[in-house]
Amino acid sequence: MRLTTPALLTTLLATSALADSMVVYTVCTGDKGTGDCRHNQAAWYSGFESGYIDANEGCRDPNVGSMNNLCMDWGNWRGHFYFDGQGKRCIKHKARMGNAPFMVRNRFAPN
């Protein structure tokens, strides 16, 4: 089977977009985990690189490969990020794993 250049590019772009995801370990304080929550323990995964990042509210340089900016909006359960030479890419909350009151895993992936 032989792929044309446009088909190959489309396949590569779709594959890389699907590979971007982040798992955030959320730790909350207070009675039964209803107090302030921290999201600073997160793992970023993509088709090209991965690493541990701070996913707290706001924007920062995550220091993961060519990703140069990550912004999290926990109030709306979404975020966006930039890789060198690319435009803004969005992620949103996809799943909550576990129901422990003090620590929950949250998965984010492209819209």
Gaussian input, Z-matrix of N, CA and C with variables (Angstrom, degrees):
# hf/3-21g

backbone

0 1
 N
 C     1     B1
 C     2     B2     1     A1
 N     3     B3     2     A2     1     D1
 C     4     B4     3     A3     2     D2
 C     5     B5     4     A4     3     D3
 N     6     B6     5     A5     4     D4
 C     7     B7     6     A6     5     D5
 C     8     B8     7     A7     6     D6
 N     9     B9     8     A8     7     D7
 C    10    B10     9     A9     8     D8
 C    11    B11    10    A10     9     D9
 N    12    B12    11    A11    10    D10
 C    13    B13    12    A12    11    D11
 C    14    B14    13    A13    12    D12
 N    15    B15    14    A14    13    D13
 C    16    B16    15    A15    14    D14
 C    17    B17    16    A16    15    D15
 N    18    B18    17    A17    16    D16
 C    19    B19    18    A18    17    D17
 C    20    B20    19    A19    18    D18
 N    21    B21    20    A20    19    D19
 C    22    B22    21    A21    20    D20
 C    23    B23    22    A22    21    D21
 N    24    B24    23    A23    22    D22
 C    25    B25    24    A24    23    D23
 C    26    B26    25    A25    24    D24
 N    27    B27    26    A26    25    D25
 C    28    B28    27    A27    26    D26
 C    29    B29    28    A28    27    D27
 N    30    B30    29    A29    28    D28
 C    31    B31    30    A30    29    D29
 C    32    B32    31    A31    30    D30
 N    33    B33    32    A32    31    D31
 C    34    B34    33    A33    32    D32
 C    35    B35    34    A34    33    D33
 N    36    B36    35    A35    34    D34
 C    37    B37    36    A36    35    D35
 C    38    B38    37    A37    36    D36
 N    39    B39    38    A38    37    D37
 C    40    B40    39    A39    38    D38
 C    41    B41    40    A40    39    D39
 N    42    B42    41    A41    40    D40
 C    43    B43    42    A42    41    D41
 C    44    B44    43    A43    42    D42
 N    45    B45    44    A44    43    D43
 C    46    B46    45    A45    44    D44
 C    47    B47    46    A46    45    D45
 N    48    B48    47    A47    46    D46
 C    49    B49    48    A48    47    D47
 C    50    B50    49    A49    48    D48
 N    51    B51    50    A50    49    D49
 C    52    B52    51    A51    50    D50
 C    53    B53    52    A52    51    D51
 N    54    B54    53    A53    52    D52
 C    55    B55    54    A54    53    D53
 C    56    B56    55    A55    54    D54
 N    57    B57    56    A56    55    D55
 C    58    B58    57    A57    56    D56
 C    59    B59    58    A58    57    D57
 N    60    B60    59    A59    58    D58
 C    61    B61    60    A60    59    D59
 C    62    B62    61    A61    60    D60
 N    63    B63    62    A62    61    D61
 C    64    B64    63    A63    62    D62
 C    65    B65    64    A64    63    D63
 N    66    B66    65    A65    64    D64
 C    67    B67    66    A66    65    D65
 C    68    B68    67    A67    66    D66
 N    69    B69    68    A68    67    D67
 C    70    B70    69    A69    68    D68
 C    71    B71    70    A70    69    D69
 N    72    B72    71    A71    70    D70
 C    73    B73    72    A72    71    D71
 C    74    B74    73    A73    72    D72
 N    75    B75    74    A74    73    D73
 C    76    B76    75    A75    74    D74
 C    77    B77    76    A76    75    D75
 N    78    B78    77    A77    76    D76
 C    79    B79    78    A78    77    D77
 C    80    B80    79    A79    78    D78
 N    81    B81    80    A80    79    D79
 C    82    B82    81    A81    80    D80
 C    83    B83    82    A82    81    D81
 N    84    B84    83    A83    82    D82
 C    85    B85    84    A84    83    D83
 C    86    B86    85    A85    84    D84
 N    87    B87    86    A86    85    D85
 C    88    B88    87    A87    86    D86
 C    89    B89    88    A88    87    D87
 N    90    B90    89    A89    88    D88
 C    91    B91    90    A90    89    D89
 C    92    B92    91    A91    90    D90
 N    93    B93    92    A92    91    D91
 C    94    B94    93    A93    92    D92
 C    95    B95    94    A94    93    D93
 N    96    B96    95    A95    94    D94
 C    97    B97    96    A96    95    D95
 C    98    B98    97    A97    96    D96
 N    99    B99    98    A98    97    D97
 C   100   B100    99    A99    98    D98
 C   101   B101   100   A100    99    D99
 N   102   B102   101   A101   100   D100
 C   103   B103   102   A102   101   D101
 C   104   B104   103   A103   102   D102
 N   105   B105   104   A104   103   D103
 C   106   B106   105   A105   104   D104
 C   107   B107   106   A106   105   D105
 N   108   B108   107   A107   106   D106
 C   109   B109   108   A108   107   D107
 C   110   B110   109   A109   108   D108
 N   111   B111   110   A110   109   D109
 C   112   B112   111   A111   110   D110
 C   113   B113   112   A112   111   D111
 N   114   B114   113   A113   112   D112
 C   115   B115   114   A114   113   D113
 C   116   B116   115   A115   114   D114
 N   117   B117   116   A116   115   D115
 C   118   B118   117   A117   116   D116
 C   119   B119   118   A118   117   D117
 N   120   B120   119   A119   118   D118
 C   121   B121   120   A120   119   D119
 C   122   B122   121   A121   120   D120
 N   123   B123   122   A122   121   D121
 C   124   B124   123   A123   122   D122
 C   125   B125   124   A124   123   D123
 N   126   B126   125   A125   124   D124
 C   127   B127   126   A126   125   D125
 C   128   B128   127   A127   126   D126
 N   129   B129   128   A128   127   D127
 C   130   B130   129   A129   128   D128
 C   131   B131   130   A130   129   D129
 N   132   B132   131   A131   130   D130
 C   133   B133   132   A132   131   D131
 C   134   B134   133   A133   132   D132
 N   135   B135   134   A134   133   D133
 C   136   B136   135   A135   134   D134
 C   137   B137   136   A136   135   D135
 N   138   B138   137   A137   136   D136
 C   139   B139   138   A138   137   D137
 C   140   B140   139   A139   138   D138
 N   141   B141   140   A140   139   D139
 C   142   B142   141   A141   140   D140
 C   143   B143   142   A142   141   D141
 N   144   B144   143   A143   142   D142
 C   145   B145   144   A144   143   D143
 C   146   B146   145   A145   144   D144
 N   147   B147   146   A146   145   D145
 C   148   B148   147   A147   146   D146
 C   149   B149   148   A148   147   D147
 N   150   B150   149   A149   148   D148
 C   151   B151   150   A150   149   D149
 C   152   B152   151   A151   150   D150
 N   153   B153   152   A152   151   D151
 C   154   B154   153   A153   152   D152
 C   155   B155   154   A154   153   D153
 N   156   B156   155   A155   154   D154
 C   157   B157   156   A156   155   D155
 C   158   B158   157   A157   156   D156
 N   159   B159   158   A158   157   D157
 C   160   B160   159   A159   158   D158
 C   161   B161   160   A160   159   D159
 N   162   B162   161   A161   160   D160
 C   163   B163   162   A162   161   D161
 C   164   B164   163   A163   162   D162
 N   165   B165   164   A164   163   D163
 C   166   B166   165   A165   164   D164
 C   167   B167   166   A166   165   D165
 N   168   B168   167   A167   166   D166
 C   169   B169   168   A168   167   D167
 C   170   B170   169   A169   168   D168
 N   171   B171   170   A170   169   D169
 C   172   B172   171   A171   170   D170
 C   173   B173   172   A172   171   D171
 N   174   B174   173   A173   172   D172
 C   175   B175   174   A174   173   D173
 C   176   B176   175   A175   174   D174
 N   177   B177   176   A176   175   D175
 C   178   B178   177   A177   176   D176
 C   179   B179   178   A178   177   D177
 N   180   B180   179   A179   178   D178
 C   181   B181   180   A180   179   D179
 C   182   B182   181   A181   180   D180
 N   183   B183   182   A182   181   D181
 C   184   B184   183   A183   182   D182
 C   185   B185   184   A184   183   D183
 N   186   B186   185   A185   184   D184
 C   187   B187   186   A186   185   D185
 C   188   B188   187   A187   186   D186
 N   189   B189   188   A188   187   D187
 C   190   B190   189   A189   188   D188
 C   191   B191   190   A190   189   D189
 N   192   B192   191   A191   190   D190
 C   193   B193   192   A192   191   D191
 C   194   B194   193   A193   192   D192
 N   195   B195   194   A194   193   D193
 C   196   B196   195   A195   194   D194
 C   197   B197   196   A196   195   D195
 N   198   B198   197   A197   196   D196
 C   199   B199   198   A198   197   D197
 C   200   B200   199   A199   198   D198
 N   201   B201   200   A200   199   D199
 C   202   B202   201   A201   200   D200
 C   203   B203   202   A202   201   D201
 N   204   B204   203   A203   202   D202
 C   205   B205   204   A204   203   D203
 C   206   B206   205   A205   204   D204
 N   207   B207   206   A206   205   D205
 C   208   B208   207   A207   206   D206
 C   209   B209   208   A208   207   D207
 N   210   B210   209   A209   208   D208
 C   211   B211   210   A210   209   D209
 C   212   B212   211   A211   210   D210
 N   213   B213   212   A212   211   D211
 C   214   B214   213   A213   212   D212
 C   215   B215   214   A214   213   D213
 N   216   B216   215   A215   214   D214
 C   217   B217   216   A216   215   D215
 C   218   B218   217   A217   216   D216
 N   219   B219   218   A218   217   D217
 C   220   B220   219   A219   218   D218
 C   221   B221   220   A220   219   D219
 N   222   B222   221   A221   220   D220
 C   223   B223   222   A222   221   D221
 C   224   B224   223   A223   222   D222
 N   225   B225   224   A224   223   D223
 C   226   B226   225   A225   224   D224
 C   227   B227   226   A226   225   D225
 N   228   B228   227   A227   226   D226
 C   229   B229   228   A228   227   D227
 C   230   B230   229   A229   228   D228
 N   231   B231   230   A230   229   D229
 C   232   B232   231   A231   230   D230
 C   233   B233   232   A232   231   D231
 N   234   B234   233   A233   232   D232
 C   235   B235   234   A234   233   D233
 C   236   B236   235   A235   234   D234
 N   237   B237   236   A236   235   D235
 C   238   B238   237   A237   236   D236
 C   239   B239   238   A238   237   D237
 N   240   B240   239   A239   238   D238
 C   241   B241   240   A240   239   D239
 C   242   B242   241   A241   240   D240
 N   243   B243   242   A242   241   D241
 C   244   B244   243   A243   242   D242
 C   245   B245   244   A244   243   D243
 N   246   B246   245   A245   244   D244
 C   247   B247   246   A246   245   D245
 C   248   B248   247   A247   246   D246
 N   249   B249   248   A248   247   D247
 C   250   B250   249   A249   248   D248
 C   251   B251   250   A250   249   D249
 N   252   B252   251   A251   250   D250
 C   253   B253   252   A252   251   D251
 C   254   B254   253   A253   252   D252
 N   255   B255   254   A254   253   D253
 C   256   B256   255   A255   254   D254
 C   257   B257   256   A256   255   D255
 N   258   B258   257   A257   256   D256
 C   259   B259   258   A258   257   D257
 C   260   B260   259   A259   258   D258
 N   261   B261   260   A260   259   D259
 C   262   B262   261   A261   260   D260
 C   263   B263   262   A262   261   D261
 N   264   B264   263   A263   262   D262
 C   265   B265   264   A264   263   D263
 C   266   B266   265   A265   264   D264
 N   267   B267   266   A266   265   D265
 C   268   B268   267   A267   266   D266
 C   269   B269   268   A268   267   D267
 N   270   B270   269   A269   268   D268
 C   271   B271   270   A270   269   D269
 C   272   B272   271   A271   270   D270
 N   273   B273   272   A272   271   D271
 C   274   B274   273   A273   272   D272
 C   275   B275   274   A274   273   D273
 N   276   B276   275   A275   274   D274
 C   277   B277   276   A276   275   D275
 C   278   B278   277   A277   276   D276
 N   279   B279   278   A278   277   D277
 C   280   B280   279   A279   278   D278
 C   281   B281   280   A280   279   D279
 N   282   B282   281   A281   280   D280
 C   283   B283   282   A282   281   D281
 C   284   B284   283   A283   282   D282
 N   285   B285   284   A284   283   D283
 C   286   B286   285   A285   284   D284
 C   287   B287   286   A286   285   D285
 N   288   B288   287   A287   286   D286
 C   289   B289   288   A288   287   D287
 C   290   B290   289   A289   288   D288
 N   291   B291   290   A290   289   D289
 C   292   B292   291   A291   290   D290
 C   293   B293   292   A292   291   D291
 N   294   B294   293   A293   292   D292
 C   295   B295   294   A294   293   D293
 C   296   B296   295   A295   294   D294
 N   297   B297   296   A296   295   D295
 C   298   B298   297   A297   296   D296
 C   299   B299   298   A298   297   D297
 N   300   B300   299   A299   298   D298
 C   301   B301   300   A300   299   D299
 C   302   B302   301   A301   300   D300
 N   303   B303   302   A302   301   D301
 C   304   B304   303   A303   302   D302
 C   305   B305   304   A304   303   D303
 N   306   B306   305   A305   304   D304
 C   307   B307   306   A306   305   D305
 C   308   B308   307   A307   306   D306
 N   309   B309   308   A308   307   D307
 C   310   B310   309   A309   308   D308
 C   311   B311   310   A310   309   D309
 N   312   B312   311   A311   310   D310
 C   313   B313   312   A312   311   D311
 C   314   B314   313   A313   312   D312
 N   315   B315   314   A314   313   D313
 C   316   B316   315   A315   314   D314
 C   317   B317   316   A316   315   D315
 N   318   B318   317   A317   316   D316
 C   319   B319   318   A318   317   D317
 C   320   B320   319   A319   318   D318
 N   321   B321   320   A320   319   D319
 C   322   B322   321   A321   320   D320
 C   323   B323   322   A322   321   D321
 N   324   B324   323   A323   322   D322
 C   325   B325   324   A324   323   D323
 C   326   B326   325   A325   324   D324
 N   327   B327   326   A326   325   D325
 C   328   B328   327   A327   326   D326
 C   329   B329   328   A328   327   D327
 N   330   B330   329   A329   328   D328
 C   331   B331   330   A330   329   D329
 C   332   B332   331   A331   330   D330

   B1=1.4467
   B2=1.5195
   B3=1.3085
   B4=1.4573
   B5=1.5192
   B6=1.3299
   B7=1.4659
   B8=1.5189
   B9=1.3113
   B10=1.4553
   B11=1.5209
   B12=1.3167
   B13=1.4649
   B14=1.5308
   B15=1.3489
   B16=1.4684
   B17=1.5326
   B18=1.3218
   B19=1.4665
   B20=1.5246
   B21=1.3282
   B22=1.4529
   B23=1.5292
   B24=1.3198
   B25=1.4700
   B26=1.5224
   B27=1.3183
   B28=1.4601
   B29=1.5243
   B30=1.3170
   B31=1.4668
   B32=1.5188
   B33=1.3235
   B34=1.4585
   B35=1.5236
   B36=1.3289
   B37=1.4600
   B38=1.5203
   B39=1.2907
   B40=1.4685
   B41=1.5208
   B42=1.3150
   B43=1.4628
   B44=1.5125
   B45=1.3239
   B46=1.4563
   B47=1.5200
   B48=1.3256
   B49=1.4600
   B50=1.5203
   B51=1.3317
   B52=1.4506
   B53=1.5204
   B54=1.3038
   B55=1.4506
   B56=1.5211
   B57=1.3165
   B58=1.4563
   B59=1.5225
   B60=1.3165
   B61=1.4572
   B62=1.5177
   B63=1.3191
   B64=1.4494
   B65=1.5222
   B66=1.3106
   B67=1.4544
   B68=1.5203
   B69=1.3288
   B70=1.4605
   B71=1.5226
   B72=1.3060
   B73=1.4607
   B74=1.5249
   B75=1.3109
   B76=1.4580
   B77=1.5217
   B78=1.3286
   B79=1.4606
   B80=1.5172
   B81=1.3391
   B82=1.4561
   B83=1.5243
   B84=1.3204
   B85=1.4576
   B86=1.5201
   B87=1.2985
   B88=1.4656
   B89=1.5101
   B90=1.3105
   B91=1.4549
   B92=1.5238
   B93=1.3245
   B94=1.4616
   B95=1.5274
   B96=1.3241
   B97=1.4577
   B98=1.5079
   B99=1.3216
   B100=1.4655
   B101=1.5196
   B102=1.3221
   B103=1.4594
   B104=1.5160
   B105=1.3147
   B106=1.4649
   B107=1.5246
   B108=1.3319
   B109=1.4597
   B110=1.5201
   B111=1.3273
   B112=1.4654
   B113=1.5287
   B114=1.3242
   B115=1.4662
   B116=1.5255
   B117=1.3355
   B118=1.4659
   B119=1.5230
   B120=1.3127
   B121=1.4575
   B122=1.5272
   B123=1.3266
   B124=1.4661
   B125=1.5257
   B126=1.3200
   B127=1.4668
   B128=1.5187
   B129=1.3299
   B130=1.4631
   B131=1.5203
   B132=1.3377
   B133=1.4565
   B134=1.5241
   B135=1.3131
   B136=1.4595
   B137=1.5231
   B138=1.3162
   B139=1.4518
   B140=1.5170
   B141=1.3372
   B142=1.4569
   B143=1.5151
   B144=1.3452
   B145=1.4605
   B146=1.5233
   B147=1.3148
   B148=1.4507
   B149=1.5199
   B150=1.3200
   B151=1.4539
   B152=1.5101
   B153=1.3144
   B154=1.4598
   B155=1.5198
   B156=1.3335
   B157=1.4591
   B158=1.5254
   B159=1.3186
   B160=1.4590
   B161=1.5233
   B162=1.3338
   B163=1.4627
   B164=1.5284
   B165=1.3322
   B166=1.4600
   B167=1.5266
   B168=1.3043
   B169=1.4662
   B170=1.5298
   B171=1.3323
   B172=1.4545
   B173=1.5203
   B174=1.3361
   B175=1.4687
   B176=1.5215
   B177=1.3513
   B178=1.4608
   B179=1.5303
   B180=1.3205
   B181=1.4659
   B182=1.5231
   B183=1.3321
   B184=1.4662
   B185=1.5291
   B186=1.3375
   B187=1.4678
   B188=1.5247
   B189=1.3206
   B190=1.4663
   B191=1.5179
   B192=1.3224
   B193=1.4576
   B194=1.5132
   B195=1.3371
   B196=1.4576
   B197=1.5277
   B198=1.3391
   B199=1.4672
   B200=1.5234
   B201=1.3320
   B202=1.4568
   B203=1.5222
   B204=1.3280
   B205=1.4547
   B206=1.5224
   B207=1.3282
   B208=1.4563
   B209=1.5146
   B210=1.3295
   B211=1.4625
   B212=1.5179
   B213=1.3321
   B214=1.4537
   B215=1.5276
   B216=1.3292
   B217=1.4660
   B218=1.5296
   B219=1.3187
   B220=1.4579
   B221=1.5197
   B222=1.3182
   B223=1.4565
   B224=1.5170
   B225=1.3404
   B226=1.4712
   B227=1.5268
   B228=1.3310
   B229=1.4688
   B230=1.5325
   B231=1.3187
   B232=1.4658
   B233=1.5269
   B234=1.3159
   B235=1.4497
   B236=1.5185
   B237=1.3238
   B238=1.4542
   B239=1.5199
   B240=1.3238
   B241=1.4578
   B242=1.5150
   B243=1.3207
   B244=1.4609
   B245=1.5186
   B246=1.3233
   B247=1.4516
   B248=1.5191
   B249=1.3210
   B250=1.4608
   B251=1.5214
   B252=1.3332
   B253=1.4540
   B254=1.5193
   B255=1.3282
   B256=1.4606
   B257=1.5256
   B258=1.3117
   B259=1.4531
   B260=1.5218
   B261=1.3206
   B262=1.4587
   B263=1.5257
   B264=1.3270
   B265=1.4598
   B266=1.5250
   B267=1.3103
   B268=1.4606
   B269=1.5241
   B270=1.3320
   B271=1.4544
   B272=1.5234
   B273=1.3124
   B274=1.4657
   B275=1.5228
   B276=1.3123
   B277=1.4608
   B278=1.5206
   B279=1.3158
   B280=1.4604
   B281=1.5223
   B282=1.3159
   B283=1.4624
   B284=1.5244
   B285=1.3189
   B286=1.4544
   B287=1.5167
   B288=1.3289
   B289=1.4533
   B290=1.5247
   B291=1.2962
   B292=1.4533
   B293=1.5151
   B294=1.3005
   B295=1.4582
   B296=1.5210
   B297=1.3160
   B298=1.4619
   B299=1.5216
   B300=1.3197
   B301=1.4716
   B302=1.5212
   B303=1.3234
   B304=1.4613
   B305=1.5198
   B306=1.3180
   B307=1.4646
   B308=1.5224
   B309=1.3186
   B310=1.4632
   B311=1.5174
   B312=1.3320
   B313=1.4694
   B314=1.5161
   B315=1.3162
   B316=1.4667
   B317=1.5179
   B318=1.3336
   B319=1.4708
   B320=1.5174
   B321=1.3304
   B322=1.4619
   B323=1.5175
   B324=1.3354
   B325=1.4602
   B326=1.5145
   B327=1.3312
   B328=1.4724
   B329=1.5210
   B330=1.3451
   B331=1.4653
   B332=1.4941
   A1=108.83
   A2=116.04
   A3=120.64
   A4=109.46
   A5=116.31
   A6=121.17
   A7=109.99
   A8=116.26
   A9=120.13
   A10=108.48
   A11=116.91
   A12=120.94
   A13=112.07
   A14=120.74
   A15=119.01
   A16=112.75
   A17=117.65
   A18=120.32
   A19=110.83
   A20=116.67
   A21=121.11
   A22=110.58
   A23=117.37
   A24=120.66
   A25=111.30
   A26=117.39
   A27=120.95
   A28=110.63
   A29=116.80
   A30=121.20
   A31=111.26
   A32=117.49
   A33=121.06
   A34=111.43
   A35=117.11
   A36=119.98
   A37=111.31
   A38=118.16
   A39=121.49
   A40=110.65
   A41=116.81
   A42=120.74
   A43=111.24
   A44=117.94
   A45=119.64
   A46=111.46
   A47=118.02
   A48=120.06
   A49=111.00
   A50=117.39
   A51=120.17
   A52=112.10
   A53=117.88
   A54=121.11
   A55=112.75
   A56=119.87
   A57=121.60
   A58=110.41
   A59=116.33
   A60=120.38
   A61=109.04
   A62=114.98
   A63=121.01
   A64=108.19
   A65=116.28
   A66=121.63
   A67=106.91
   A68=115.90
   A69=122.05
   A70=108.89
   A71=116.03
   A72=121.93
   A73=107.44
   A74=115.90
   A75=121.96
   A76=109.36
   A77=115.88
   A78=122.15
   A79=107.59
   A80=116.89
   A81=122.28
   A82=110.34
   A83=115.78
   A84=122.05
   A85=109.28
   A86=115.81
   A87=120.13
   A88=112.23
   A89=115.86
   A90=123.04
   A91=110.72
   A92=116.51
   A93=123.38
   A94=113.10
   A95=116.80
   A96=120.77
   A97=115.08
   A98=118.19
   A99=120.65
   A100=113.02
   A101=118.07
   A102=120.99
   A103=112.59
   A104=115.95
   A105=121.49
   A106=111.05
   A107=115.64
   A108=121.12
   A109=110.16
   A110=115.66
   A111=122.65
   A112=108.20
   A113=114.85
   A114=121.24
   A115=110.43
   A116=116.66
   A117=119.34
   A118=114.26
   A119=118.50
   A120=121.09
   A121=108.55
   A122=115.67
   A123=120.46
   A124=109.86
   A125=114.66
   A126=120.94
   A127=108.11
   A128=116.32
   A129=123.23
   A130=108.87
   A131=115.99
   A132=121.46
   A133=109.66
   A134=116.51
   A135=120.97
   A136=107.41
   A137=115.86
   A138=119.70
   A139=113.35
   A140=117.29
   A141=120.65
   A142=114.32
   A143=117.67
   A144=119.81
   A145=109.99
   A146=115.70
   A147=120.57
   A148=108.12
   A149=115.51
   A150=119.74
   A151=111.26
   A152=114.62
   A153=120.98
   A154=109.56
   A155=116.13
   A156=120.86
   A157=111.08
   A158=114.79
   A159=123.58
   A160=107.11
   A161=118.16
   A162=121.81
   A163=111.67
   A164=117.12
   A165=119.94
   A166=110.40
   A167=116.52
   A168=123.39
   A169=110.72
   A170=117.26
   A171=122.31
   A172=113.40
   A173=115.20
   A174=122.23
   A175=110.78
   A176=114.59
   A177=119.65
   A178=109.82
   A179=115.01
   A180=121.07
   A181=106.10
   A182=117.60
   A183=119.61
   A184=115.22
   A185=117.89
   A186=121.47
   A187=112.61
   A188=115.77
   A189=121.65
   A190=107.45
   A191=116.50
   A192=121.55
   A193=113.76
   A194=116.54
   A195=121.06
   A196=113.08
   A197=118.44
   A198=120.12
   A199=107.42
   A200=116.22
   A201=118.44
   A202=114.34
   A203=118.60
   A204=120.32
   A205=109.46
   A206=116.09
   A207=123.18
   A208=107.44
   A209=117.04
   A210=122.22
   A211=108.74
   A212=116.76
   A213=121.84
   A214=110.10
   A215=115.34
   A216=123.75
   A217=106.52
   A218=116.45
   A219=120.77
   A220=112.06
   A221=118.72
   A222=121.16
   A223=112.68
   A224=116.20
   A225=121.80
   A226=112.58
   A227=117.57
   A228=123.04
   A229=112.36
   A230=115.65
   A231=119.79
   A232=109.85
   A233=114.92
   A234=120.93
   A235=109.59
   A236=115.53
   A237=119.91
   A238=108.73
   A239=115.08
   A240=120.28
   A241=109.77
   A242=114.85
   A243=122.57
   A244=109.13
   A245=116.23
   A246=122.41
   A247=107.48
   A248=116.92
   A249=121.17
   A250=110.39
   A251=117.17
   A252=122.47
   A253=114.92
   A254=118.19
   A255=120.95
   A256=110.27
   A257=115.96
   A258=121.41
   A259=111.52
   A260=114.95
   A261=121.77
   A262=110.76
   A263=115.90
   A264=122.15
   A265=108.16
   A266=116.53
   A267=121.94
   A268=111.80
   A269=114.90
   A270=122.13
   A271=108.00
   A272=116.30
   A273=119.71
   A274=109.33
   A275=114.77
   A276=121.11
   A277=109.86
   A278=116.89
   A279=121.81
   A280=112.88
   A281=118.33
   A282=119.67
   A283=110.96
   A284=114.21
   A285=122.18
   A286=105.77
   A287=116.49
   A288=121.05
   A289=109.31
   A290=117.07
   A291=121.85
   A292=110.85
   A293=115.67
   A294=118.99
   A295=112.34
   A296=116.31
   A297=119.02
   A298=108.57
   A299=117.69
   A300=119.22
   A301=114.62
   A302=118.33
   A303=119.20
   A304=114.75
   A305=118.03
   A306=119.30
   A307=109.39
   A308=116.11
   A309=122.90
   A310=108.02
   A311=117.44
   A312=121.88
   A313=108.00
   A314=117.22
   A315=123.54
   A316=108.47
   A317=116.83
   A318=121.40
   A319=109.66
   A320=115.94
   A321=123.35
   A322=108.80
   A323=116.73
   A324=122.51
   A325=108.88
   A326=118.40
   A327=120.51
   A328=112.13
   A329=114.33
   A330=120.69
   A331=111.83
   D1=136.48
   D2=-178.50
   D3=-120.67
   D4=127.40
   D5=-179.87
   D6=-95.03
   D7=139.91
   D8=174.03
   D9=-76.65
   D10=163.27
   D11=-179.48
   D12=-58.53
   D13=-48.41
   D14=178.20
   D15=-60.62
   D16=-38.61
   D17=179.14
   D18=-66.11
   D19=-40.71
   D20=178.73
   D21=-64.17
   D22=-46.09
   D23=178.79
   D24=-61.44
   D25=-43.24
   D26=178.62
   D27=-61.01
   D28=-43.32
   D29=178.97
   D30=-63.06
   D31=-44.53
   D32=179.91
   D33=-63.81
   D34=-43.97
   D35=179.73
   D36=-65.42
   D37=-41.71
   D38=179.50
   D39=-64.78
   D40=-40.86
   D41=-179.84
   D42=-65.36
   D43=-43.30
   D44=-178.76
   D45=-70.45
   D46=-34.65
   D47=179.18
   D48=-68.29
   D49=-37.01
   D50=-179.65
   D51=-71.95
   D52=-24.01
   D53=-176.19
   D54=-77.67
   D55=-20.88
   D56=-178.03
   D57=-70.81
   D58=123.98
   D59=175.10
   D60=-160.51
   D61=165.36
   D62=-178.11
   D63=-144.89
   D64=135.78
   D65=173.26
   D66=-111.77
   D67=124.21
   D68=-176.50
   D69=-112.11
   D70=128.36
   D71=175.50
   D72=-94.87
   D73=108.71
   D74=-176.06
   D75=-96.56
   D76=127.84
   D77=178.83
   D78=-119.36
   D79=125.05
   D80=-178.70
   D81=-116.27
   D82=148.48
   D83=178.47
   D84=-105.94
   D85=177.00
   D86=177.00
   D87=90.71
   D88=-178.40
   D89=-177.82
   D90=-64.29
   D91=116.07
   D92=179.22
   D93=57.56
   D94=30.17
   D95=175.66
   D96=73.84
   D97=22.58
   D98=-178.11
   D99=-93.49
   D100=-0.28
   D101=-178.91
   D102=-86.37
   D103=-151.98
   D104=179.88
   D105=-61.71
   D106=140.92
   D107=179.94
   D108=-115.41
   D109=141.34
   D110=175.90
   D111=-113.34
   D112=141.06
   D113=-178.27
   D114=-124.85
   D115=31.25
   D116=-172.38
   D117=-83.46
   D118=-2.58
   D119=176.99
   D120=-109.70
   D121=98.58
   D122=-177.72
   D123=-136.74
   D124=151.50
   D125=177.04
   D126=-119.57
   D127=126.52
   D128=179.33
   D129=-100.79
   D130=135.80
   D131=178.25
   D132=-129.21
   D133=137.04
   D134=171.31
   D135=-146.03
   D136=175.11
   D137=179.26
   D138=-68.46
   D139=-13.23
   D140=-173.82
   D141=-119.09
   D142=-26.07
   D143=-176.65
   D144=-158.85
   D145=160.20
   D146=177.17
   D147=-149.08
   D148=165.15
   D149=178.77
   D150=174.19
   D151=173.76
   D152=179.36
   D153=-94.26
   D154=137.43
   D155=-176.49
   D156=-138.56
   D157=165.03
   D158=173.28
   D159=-91.85
   D160=118.35
   D161=-177.77
   D162=-111.18
   D163=27.36
   D164=175.94
   D165=-66.22
   D166=166.56
   D167=179.12
   D168=-52.56
   D169=140.68
   D170=176.02
   D171=104.22
   D172=-171.67
   D173=-175.66
   D174=-112.03
   D175=148.54
   D176=178.62
   D177=-164.51
   D178=164.83
   D179=171.40
   D180=-87.00
   D181=115.11
   D182=-174.30
   D183=-78.19
   D184=-9.22
   D185=-178.74
   D186=56.47
   D187=43.98
   D188=174.73
   D189=-121.66
   D190=105.92
   D191=176.96
   D192=48.26
   D193=-126.73
   D194=-177.01
   D195=-92.95
   D196=7.53
   D197=173.54
   D198=-75.37
   D199=124.61
   D200=-176.35
   D201=-111.98
   D202=-4.59
   D203=178.36
   D204=-160.55
   D205=134.35
   D206=174.62
   D207=-132.80
   D208=127.58
   D209=177.92
   D210=-122.62
   D211=129.59
   D212=179.44
   D213=-115.56
   D214=135.95
   D215=177.44
   D216=-122.48
   D217=86.68
   D218=-175.59
   D219=-68.91
   D220=-27.42
   D221=177.66
   D222=-60.83
   D223=-31.63
   D224=178.60
   D225=-110.70
   D226=8.78
   D227=177.56
   D228=54.01
   D229=49.40
   D230=-179.81
   D231=-150.96
   D232=173.86
   D233=177.24
   D234=-163.21
   D235=175.33
   D236=173.00
   D237=-147.89
   D238=161.52
   D239=-176.56
   D240=-148.64
   D241=162.35
   D242=178.30
   D243=-131.33
   D244=134.93
   D245=168.06
   D246=-104.58
   D247=153.49
   D248=177.55
   D249=-50.42
   D250=129.20
   D251=175.54
   D252=75.99
   D253=10.42
   D254=-179.92
   D255=-126.44
   D256=159.55
   D257=177.30
   D258=-80.39
   D259=-179.70
   D260=-179.57
   D261=-64.73
   D262=134.58
   D263=176.02
   D264=-123.80
   D265=139.25
   D266=-173.14
   D267=-106.36
   D268=149.73
   D269=172.31
   D270=-132.29
   D271=153.34
   D272=176.12
   D273=-139.77
   D274=162.53
   D275=-178.75
   D276=-63.85
   D277=129.13
   D278=-178.08
   D279=-113.95
   D280=-33.49
   D281=-175.08
   D282=-158.25
   D283=148.78
   D284=172.77
   D285=-115.21
   D286=123.19
   D287=-175.75
   D288=-113.31
   D289=116.66
   D290=-179.32
   D291=98.32
   D292=155.01
   D293=179.24
   D294=-130.79
   D295=22.27
   D296=176.08
   D297=-64.12
   D298=139.20
   D299=-174.92
   D300=-67.98
   D301=-21.27
   D302=-174.22
   D303=-108.10
   D304=-19.36
   D305=-179.95
   D306=-144.98
   D307=125.30
   D308=-177.41
   D309=-133.52
   D310=143.95
   D311=173.64
   D312=-96.38
   D313=128.76
   D314=177.41
   D315=-116.84
   D316=131.93
   D317=-179.89
   D318=-106.21
   D319=132.00
   D320=176.47
   D321=-117.99
   D322=143.01
   D323=179.07
   D324=-151.44
   D325=170.97
   D326=-179.08
   D327=-57.45
   D328=153.28
   D329=178.67
   D330=-62.12

